[in-house]
């Protein structure tokens, strides 16, 4: 196997990171470890929440959980 074909089938982590950044997807999504595509805006929000103190994170998750629960209830009753 030549160098070029090796490089194409085995890119460096730096190349893969740049590809994910260019496509605005996570590395997990790019390599097929998840079917969930998170855009850069969502990833940035998750990173900001991760920086919060634990008690503040709990409050954020309580609000998110309530919104998800309400969304699912509205969707179930709309059928």
N, C-alpha and C positions, 0 to 999 in steps of 0.2 A: 504494500500500500504506500503510495507516495505521500509526501508531506502535505500537499494541498488537499488531497482527499481525507487525510487524517484530520486536518484542521477543520474541514467542513463538517465532518461527522463528530468531532470532539472539540468544540470551541472552548476557549478558556472561560472561567467564571466571569471575568471582566467583560468579555464579549456578550455573554448571556445577560448580564445585568444591563448592559447598554441596550440590548434588544428589548428587554422588558420595559425599560424606561421609555424607549422610543415608541413602543406600542401602548404605553400607559397601562400595563397589566402587572400583576405580581409574578414573581419567579415561579411560585407554585402553579399558577394558571398557565404560564408559558410552557412549563415542562409536563403539564398534564396531571399534576398531583391533586388538582381540584377542578371542579366544573364551574366554580363560582368566580366570576370575573369581578374584581373590585377596581373601580376607577381610582385615579390618584386623589380625587376629592374625598372619597370614602376612606381610603387608606390614611389620608392626612387627619381626618376626624378621629379615626381609631387611635392613631399615634398620640393625638392631643389628649384623648380620654385616658390613655395608658399613663400619661405623665401626671395625672391628678392624684391627690392623696386618696387613700383607700376609701374613706368615708364619702368623699365626693363621687368617686367611681360608683359606689353603691347607689347613690342617689340618681346618677345618670342612668344606670342599668334599670332601676325601678321605673323610671319614666319611660325608657325604651320598651321594657316588658309590658307596661300598661298600654302603650300605643299599639304594640303588636297584638296584644290580646284583644283590644277594641277593634282593630282592623279585621282580625280573623272572625270576630263575632258578627260584625257588619256584613262581611262576605258570606258567612254561613246563613244568615237570615235573609240575605238578598236572593237566595236561590228559591 
